[in-house]
Amino acid sequence: MMLRSLIRLMRPHQWVKNAFVLVGLLFGHAWHDASKLVPGLWAFVTFCLLASAVYVFNDLLDREQDRRHPEKRHRPLASGAVPVAAALILLAACLAGGLGLAFTVAGHATWIFVAYLVMNLGYSLGLKHVVILDVFLIAAGFMLRLLAGTVGLDIVPSQWLLLCGLMLTLFLGFAKRRAELAALADESSGHRRVLEHYSEALLDQFITVVAACTVVTYGLYTVSPETVALHGSQRLMLTVPFVLYGMLRYLFLLHRRGGGGDPASDVVTDPHLIAACFGWLATVLAVLTGRL
């Protein structure tokens, strides 16, 4: 029972976010290059361990506040299923394992992993209460994952792809805040202080802006001369409908089904989002391998 609670405390379902590390391998045609693929996979594992360390640290800090939250009160620390001492040991193990990999086998840009930890430390200790900056810091974490899978592996990242990644993660971040605000209603600021500075109308405007930017920047990436030259095909634009459908479905879940509060969970549980993701990936692979 304790082991299961410790695994829950690490939030392994959130590790799907670390797939951002693998984007560079995919679009850089490096999946067949062992000198890049192996450290890229280790970078993925490194982020899984470091992200789990961050989750444990946050839950330790917020356990009293989480006990007053309708959903978070079931978390292992807030519910008492995991004692503080066990959580500290798990935190140290994840941190030691992640940093050990970061400094040895996870690519050439160790600074990225250190920056990730420093940024999350600042976020946990107060920056998460700064309106708008809180979401930009969440997005920065994803951008560091992208850089670990490109710069860290000696793959030159596309500027359009980086810009699209920024817009997508801002979209998910503001959508998460919108879902939290709707779920907690009048008690939102008591559970997450920064929510008192947001309103549903304001967040809807933010979401509209970054959603449009995401689709536009990704569309421009697929048709840019650099992309066409790299992949030897103009057909990557065939993946745009999957991106657009996935984002519209996510907005539907946010506004009509009470979703959006946990992007990682939504992506792996909603059949429409799963189909959109697999459709996008299959089409990308077909284009990059010359089968389409």
N, C-alpha and C positions, 0 to 999 in steps of 0.2 A: 504493500500500500504506500509506504514511504517512497519507494523507488518510482512508482507511478506519479506521485505528487511532485517529485524532483524533476521528472521529465516534463511534466506540465509547466513547472516553473521556468523551464528553459524555452518554452513556447516553440517547439519544433515546427508547428504549422506556419510560423512566420518566416521560416527559412526560405520559403519560395521567393521572398523579396531578393534574396541574394543571387537569384538567376540573372540579375543585372550584370553581374561579373562576367557572365558568359556571352553577353551581347557582342563584345569585341571579337571574341573567337569566331562567332557566327558570321558577322558582317565583314570581318577581316580575312575570311577564307583560311583561318588558321586551325580549324578543327582536325586537320590531318597532319599538323606539325606538332610532334611530340614535345619539342622544346618549348612550345607555347601552351599546348593543351594541358600538360601535366602541371606546370605551375598555376595555370588558370583554374584547374580543378582544386588545387590546394588553396588558392585564394578564396574560392567559394567556401571551402570547409573553414578557413580562417574567419571569414565573416560570420559564418554560422556560430562559431564559438564566441567571438567577440560580441555579436548581437545578443546572444543568450546571457553573457555577462552583464550587458547593459540592462536587459530585461530584469534580471535578478536584482541588480542595484536599484533600479526604479521601484520595484515592488517592495524592497526593503524600506526605501524612503517613504513610500506612499501607502504603506499597509494600513495605517490608521484611517486615512482618508478613503481607501478602497472599501473599508468595512461599511461605509455609509452609501456605497454605490450599489444600485440594484443588480448589476451583473458582476462587477469587479469584486464584490464581497465573497464570491466563490473561488477566487484565486487562492493558490496554496498557502501563501503567507497570510493573507487577510483572513482566511478561514481557520487558520491554525493547523492546517494539515502538515505544514513544514515548519519546524522551529527555526528561529533566527540563526542559531549556531550552524545548522545544516545548510541553510541558505548561504551563509558566509563561506563555508567550505566549497560549496558548488561554485560560487562566484570566483573564488581564488583559482579553482581548477580550470574553469572556462577561460579566465583571463590568462593564466599561465600557458595553457595549451594554445590559445589563439596567438599570443605574442611569440611563443616559440616557433610556430609555423610562419608567422609574418617575417621573422628575422632569418629564416632558413630557406624555405622551399616555395613561398607564395609570391614569387615574382621579384622584380628589382626595385619596386617603389615602396619600401617599408614605411616611409613617411605617411602614406595614405592611411594605413591602419592606425598609426599613432594619432593622426589628425582626426580619424573617426572617433577614437576613444576620448580625446580631448574635447571635441565638439559635443559629444553626448554627455560628458561630465558637466560642461557648462549648461547644456540644456536641462539636465536633471536638477542642477543646483539653483536654477532661477530663470534661465533664458526661456524656458517653456511658458513663462507667464507674460512674455512680451508679445503683444498682438502682432500678427502677420509674420514677425521674425520667427515665431515658433514653427510655422509651417515651412518657411524657407530653410530652417535648420534640418527639418525632416527631409526635405528635398535634397539638401546638401549631402545627407547620408547616402542617398541613392546615387548621386553624382560621383561620390568617392568610390562606390562600387563599380560604376562604369569606368572610372579612371584606372582602378586596379586591374580591370580586364582589358585595358587598352595600353595606356602609358606603362603600367607595371609589367606588361608582357612585350614591350617594344612594338606595339601595334599603334599606328597613327590613327587617332579617333577622328571621325567626321564631325565637323563643327555643327552641321545640321542635325546629326544624330544626338549630339550632346545637348543641343538646344531643345530638341524634341523630348529627350529624357527629362530635362528640367521642367518643361511644361507639363508633362504627364505626371510627374511626382508632385508638383504643386496642385494639380487637379485632384489627385487622390488625397493629398493633405487637407485641402479646403473641404472636400467632400466628407472626410472623416470628421472635421469640426462641425459641419452641418448636421451630420447624423447624431453626433453627441449632443448638440444643442436641442435637436428635436426629441431625442430620447429622454433627456433629463428635465426638459421644460423649465419650470420656474426654479428648480434647484441646481441648474447647470453650473453656476458660478461657485457653488459650495463644493462641487466635486472637482472641477477644473477651473481655476481662477481666471484663466485667460478668456473663458467663454463669456464672461460678463462684458467684454469689449466687442464681441461679435453679435450680429443679429442674423436671422435667417435671410432677410432681404439682402444684407450686405454680402453674406457668403454666396448667395445665389449669383450675385454680380461677379464676384471673384471667380466662381466656378465657370460661368459662361465665358469669361475672358480667356482663362487658361485652357478650357476645353477646345475652344476655337483655335487657339494658338497651337495646341498639340496636333490637331488634325492638319493644319496648314503646314507646320514645320515638318511633320512626317511626310506629307505629300510632296513638299519641295525637296526633301532628302531623296525620295525615290526617283525623281526626275532630274536631279542635278547632274551636270556633265561629269563631275567627279565620280558619282555613284555609278552612272552608266558605264564609264570607262573602267572602273574597278571590277564590276560584275559582268561586263560585256553584254548587258541586256537592258532594255527599257521596260521590261515586264514586272519589275519590282512594284510598280504602281498598282498591280493587281492585288496587292496586299492591303491597300488603303481601305476598301470596303470592310474588311475584318476589323480594322482599328476603329473605324467610325461606328460600326455596329456594336462593338464591345463597349465603347464609351457611352453610347445612347442607352444600351442595356443597363449600364452601371447607374446612369442618371435615373432610369426607371426604378431600379431597386432602391435608390436613395430616396426618391420622392413618393413612391407608391408601396413599397414593401418593407420599409424600415431598415434597409440595408445601408451599406457605405461606412459603417462604423469600424469594420475590420476588413480592409481590402484583401488581405491574404486569404481570409476565410471565404469571402465572397467569390474570389477567383477560382478556388478549388471546390466550391460546393454548388454554385449556380450552373445548371447545364448549358445555358446560353453563353455564358462567359467562357466556360470550358470549351465549347464548340468553336467560339470565336478565336480563342488562343490557339487551339490545335489547327484550325483552318489557316490562321496567319502563319504559324510555324511551318506547316506542310507546304504552303505556297512559297514562303521564303526559301525553304530548302530546294524546292523544285526549280526555282529561278536560279539560285546560286550554283546548283549542280548541272545546269543546262538542260534539265528535263522539261522545262516549260518555256 
